[in-house]
Amino acid sequence: MKKIAVVFLLLSMLFSSCSLNGSGEGEAVDMNEVMKISAWLLDKELEGKGCCGFITEAEKTYPRKEDGSLFWIPNDGESAVANEDLFVFEPLEVGAQRTMAPMSLHMARDKGKAINYSNLNLVVDFEGIVKVRKIDPADSSIRLRYSLNGIPEEAEGIEINGPCTINICPVGKVLASIGLDTLITPDTLVGKEYLLEIQGCSLSGKPVVTATVKITAVPDPKYPWKTVHDGQYTELFQHNEERTRFCSIELVSYTYSDMYLLEGEG
């Protein structure tokens, strides 16, 4: 009993000290701010209120402003929305499933900085070491890439100083002909699901916080997947494979290392 009492005393002292930050007394520390994982997402106010149409190459006229080859199609009774108002850069919240912006999006915006990325990006805001590993599947049907001193690096698992950007290519299948070559693609196979673990560690390597992220390739009703890759069929793009520009993302769990907290390093 004495040991249990000591543990509770230590915990109460620890969390009392954690309730203050360096900027002044009485200000609570938001533990969810220790590691933020952010991405370009469909504005949550638009969820269920419409979908994105697709502009084929044959329909484009040049010169043109980068528009992501898409346009918003509101449901009956809903308002029209300009392209640049569709997507927001926001941190993920535990248990909140969101629709990610399309894969490999390039879009000019008058109201803000242009959106430019390949595949899908997760931005990890953490002051320490960031480790990323595949949970399921753990094979090359999902590919991870990061930048080290400006040089892109492909990796089965990532360990890099944060803050950092992790590039994710959800291929949807293992490719024998392309192997582990770097891929950039505008779409992926519908219905595939991926689990990733993103861990923030101290500079000494001790785990501080661990997040599990689920990415799911969701249907894209206005995407002409039956014809969009005509003339370029390969092992990656095959005839009659339903493909999508969109994935949903969910921060499934977000946990802290009890040992790290007990040692008073939090």
Secondary structure, DSSP 8 states (H G I E B T S, - for coil): -HHHHHHHHHHHHHHHHHT-BTTBTT----GGGSSEEEEEEE-GGGTTSEEEEE--GGG--SS---BTTEEEEE-TT-----GGGSEEEEE--BT--EEB--TT-EE--SSS--EE-SSEEEEEE-SSEEEEEEEES-STTEEEEEEETTEEEEESEEEEESSEEEEEEE-SS--TTTTT-----S-EETT-EEEEEEEEE-TTS-EEEEEEEEEEE---TT--TTTTTTT--SSSS-TT--EES-EEEEEEEEEE-HHHHHTT--
